């Protein structure tokens, strides 16, 4: 399973765009990249998933370069409620288990 | 979206007793469910993969006799912490995919406190 590396913590202010980069140098051909958000004492919540290039949904964008050895989660105009831990996971979609890395603790300040 | 539900959300028990946590997929069938545990300020640690109709696959270092997993139907997996001790106190989270693969859905988590 590909190991992921993320910054341990990030600070931001309301209204700013936040980019969190994850390194996954040994990603396999069949692996997808998935980002989850977790609030204290809650289960992780799916944010976005991608395989290559760029994916965008109503809450975030995911940028994946051609070599797929890293990915960047982009959160536009964050608010206080975006304060959470963000996890980047790499793995197969069909039945594959997902191993969590350390995650990035994002703190959004007023 | 699909929902995974855990019960109970909180449980307090005495040392030496056993505690069962249920994980249900409410609107989809899951042949595979995963159990994680999480200590305060730490990441989720995968404990085991629960397979419907067969034995669970445990991660290295996880005691299978301590953490009993049963996946008797396509919508229910249970984790039983046997002879619980204070060091078993943790946040236990289950997750599941529907049979078509794709997004992994997580339960709300169950906080176990062993006195």
HADDOCK unambig.tbl for C-alpha pairs under 7 A between the chains (distance, minus, plus):
assign (segid A and resid 42 and name CA) (segid B and resid 108 and name CA) 5.21 0.50 0.50
assign (segid A and resid 42 and name CA) (segid B and resid 109 and name CA) 5.94 0.50 0.50
assign (segid A and resid 43 and name CA) (segid B and resid 93 and name CA) 6.41 0.50 0.50
assign (segid A and resid 43 and name CA) (segid B and resid 106 and name CA) 5.68 0.50 0.50
assign (segid A and resid 43 and name CA) (segid B and resid 107 and name CA) 5.60 0.50 0.50
assign (segid A and resid 43 and name CA) (segid B and resid 108 and name CA) 4.60 0.50 0.50
assign (segid A and resid 43 and name CA) (segid B and resid 109 and name CA) 5.44 0.50 0.50
assign (segid A and resid 44 and name CA) (segid B and resid 106 and name CA) 6.07 0.50 0.50
assign (segid A and resid 45 and name CA) (segid B and resid 106 and name CA) 6.88 0.50 0.50
assign (segid A and resid 93 and name CA) (segid B and resid 101 and name CA) 5.56 0.50 0.50
assign (segid A and resid 93 and name CA) (segid B and resid 102 and name CA) 5.00 0.50 0.50
assign (segid A and resid 94 and name CA) (segid B and resid 101 and name CA) 4.68 0.50 0.50
assign (segid A and resid 94 and name CA) (segid B and resid 102 and name CA) 6.65 0.50 0.50
assign (segid A and resid 95 and name CA) (segid B and resid 32 and name CA) 6.99 0.50 0.50
assign (segid A and resid 95 and name CA) (segid B and resid 101 and name CA) 6.34 0.50 0.50
assign (segid A and resid 99 and name CA) (segid B and resid 46 and name CA) 6.56 0.50 0.50
assign (segid A and resid 100 and name CA) (segid B and resid 43 and name CA) 6.59 0.50 0.50
assign (segid A and resid 100 and name CA) (segid B and resid 44 and name CA) 5.92 0.50 0.50
assign (segid A and resid 100 and name CA) (segid B and resid 45 and name CA) 6.80 0.50 0.50
assign (segid A and resid 101 and name CA) (segid B and resid 43 and name CA) 6.68 0.50 0.50
assign (segid A and resid 102 and name CA) (segid B and resid 43 and name CA) 5.40 0.50 0.50
assign (segid A and resid 103 and name CA) (segid B and resid 43 and name CA) 6.86 0.50 0.50
